[in-house]
């Protein structure tokens, strides 16, 4: 009884304090709210003049919580960004500098959109308090040996692989702030994994014979397009490339094998189209017993019910890249095959946004605790 009276007395004291300090407490709470709402991050972008880097700059300048402090491109030091994209002419952006000019004490987050191998070098010298979001393949593969096999580069930052995470935002289930490095997936793997992961997890398909035919605009090959592809009429023809050997096969297999008891080796053939941007992946799957294409469709819609950037066409409806160009959306369609035990899945993304810069900013939003769609129109 004595203890009960003591508790009541303490509660009375608390309520008396709150009542007497109402204005103070209210002002304090408002101050905390304002501080939270005014939170912003300082970022630097390295590799800003490539196709992905340019798209990233154009997204970040619209983000209400981002300040672009540094823009780097080794071959364009001293230039203004509007030289590379006229839409940036009236934007307040810093001049292009080199990496050495960045004061990392004033940077919260670094984006790297560089050739493979370069982000590894940078990551070794980076202050651990500065988060790195990398758009190359440098931290996509968990095995340095596998990285060497597919990219013919010896990994220069092996110790940091364990501090990195491969992140398609719709498919991760851990907090990104636990990691120093966020590795953004490749454009083809993004379009492929988004529809495949849920149906493999739910054991709806036979994983032994997954066939993927992907078609991409030529921007996916970067600005050195003509050095990579020697064949003629690149702007007037469709061409298969990387048949059975495209580097993205490695990360597709790696990620799908994490969710399957059976070893998965997909058949993947990419094609280059005479258009600038966009990817359409056509995925042919064999259905497990008593599973229909409609069941696949329903599973995917349920899985992505609360995912803002995943859209669906009506069942059995063709789609194209025109549905998602200049957006961060992935659009999915599921169609019947002529054979009852098969289904055809179509997945469309913009390779430069959902397959690159947009996914990077989406990961940034998750990392920093912002709303996932913040900064996107």
C-alpha positions, -999 to +999 in steps of 0.1 A: +000+000+000+029+023+009+046+015-025+013+023-043+010+057-026+046+064-036+039+057-072+008+079-072+028+107-056+055+104-083+029+105-110+013+136-095+047+153-096+052+144-132+018+158-142+024+189-122+057+195-140+041+189-174+013+213-166+036+240-153+060+237-182+035+233-210+048+261-231+084+250-227+077+214-236+056+225-266+084+247-279+109+219-274+088+194-294+083+219-322+120+226-322+128+188-325+102+185-353+118+214-372+153+200-368+141+166-381+123+182-411+152+204-420+177+175-420+197+174-453+227+156-465+258+168-483+267+146-513+295+143-539+291+126-573+322+111-590+318+102-626+292+128-632+295+133-670+286+097-681+250+088-690+243+075-654+261+103-637+242+130-656+208+113-648+219+112-611+227+149-610+193+157-626+175+137-599+195+149-570+190+186-578+153+181-573+157+163-540+146+186-511+170+170-486+202+169-507+230+195-512+254+186-540+287+198-527+311+183-553+309+171-589+339+152-602+349+141-637+386+136-643+385+147-680+363+178-676+378+197-647+367+233-646+337+227-668+301+235-660+276+207-660+253+224-685+280+217-712+269+181-710+232+187-706+216+220-715+187+214-690+212+221-662+222+256-675+201+275-650+208+251-621+230+262-592+257+235-593+294+235-584+320+234-612+335+200-621+366+192-600+388+162-594+384+137-565+413+152-546+395+185-542+367+170-521+368+178-484+353+146-470+348+162-436+319+180-452+304+151-471+279+126-458+275+104-489+296+097-520+281+084-553+305+067-577+295+062-613+329+051-626+344+023-647+347-010-629+377-012-605+377+025-596+353+026-567+374-001-550+404+022-549+383+051-536+366+030-509+399+020-493+408+057-486+373+068-477+365+078-441+342+052-426+317+079-416+311+087-453+287+063-469+294+051-505+267+043-531+284+026-560+268+022-595+296+000-610+300-037-605+328-033-579+308-046-549+280-066-565+298-100-564+306-114-529+335-135-541+367-117-552+376-148-572+343-146-591+348-109-597+382-116-612+367-144-634+339-122-649+356-087-649+392-097-654+402-073-626+418-083-593+396-069-565+415-041-547+392-038-516+384-073-505+381-064-469+353-041-475+331-066-493+317-077-460+307-041-452+288-038-484+253-048-495+237-055-529+205-036-529+174-036-550+153-016-527+121-036-532+139-068-523+161-060-493+149-067-458+177-051-437+185-016-427+211+000-451+227+022-425+244-009-411+267-009-442+294+013-454+288+006-491+256+001-510+261-016-543+235-008-569+226-038-592+231-038-629+203-027-652+195-061-667+196-079-633+172-053-619+146-059-646+151-097-642+152-102-604+122-080-596+098-105-613+117-137-606+126-134-569+090-136-555+080-166-576+112-185-569+107-178-531+072-192-534+083-222-554+060-215-583+084-223-611+110-250-621+143-233-616+162-256-640+152-239-672+148-201-669+153-184-702+158-146-704+158-125-735+166-088-728+167-059-751+183-025-742+188+009-757+224+017-766+229+041-736+234+009-715+268+005-732+279+039-720+296+067-740+323+045-752+298+026-773+318+025-805+349+012-788+329-017-773+309-026-804+327-029-837+298-040-858+283-016-883+248+000-884+245+001-846+218+028-850+199+009-876+199-027-864+193-050-835+223-071-823+228-098-798+260-095-777+276-112-747+259-145-756+264-169-727+291-146-713+275-112-703+289-101-670+255-096-654+250-133-655+272-136-624+251-114-602+218-128-615+230-164-606+245-152-573+213-135-561+188-161-573+209-190-557+205-173-523+168-179-523+167-214-539+177-248-526+184-259-562+214-245-581+202-219-606+220-210-639+199-189-661+201-187-698+205-150-706+210-133-739+210-095-742+204-075-773+212-039-783+185-019-800+188+013-821+171+034-794+187+055-766+172+041-734+149+015-719+151-023-712+125-049-719+132-084-705+112-113-716+114-143-692+103-178-701+095-200-671+083-236-666+055-238-640+054-262-612+026-287-608-009-271-604+005-236-610-009-213-637+003-181-652-025-163-634-011-176-601+023-161-610+005-128-617-014-129-584+018-138-564+037-108-579+009-083-573+005-094-537+043-094-531+047-058-544+013-045-531+029-017-511+059-010-533+054+024-550+078+018-579+064-015-591+035-013-616+015-040-633-002-043-666-035-063-668-030-100-670-020-113-705-013-078-718+019-069-738+040-039-725+069-018-738+096+005-727+075+035-736+054+028-705+082+036-681+107+059-699+122+087-677+107+071-646+119+050-617+092+024-622+094-012-632+064-024-651+055-061-651+032-082-672+025-119-670+011-138-700-001-172-709+021-194-731+007-217-758+017-246-735-002-248-702+028-256-680+047-224-692+044-187-686+059-156-702+069-126-679+076-092-693+096-066-673+103-031-685+125-004-669+144+027-678+180+015-677+194+049-668+169+055-639+155+023-623+185+005-637+209+031-625+206+066-611+170+063-598+178+031-579+208+048-564+187+077-551+160+053-539+187+035-519+199+069-506+164+076-494+162+043-475+197+048-461+189+082-447+154+075-435+137+097-461+105+086-478+114+061-505+098+082-533+112+115-521+128+135-549+110+116-577+082+134-596 
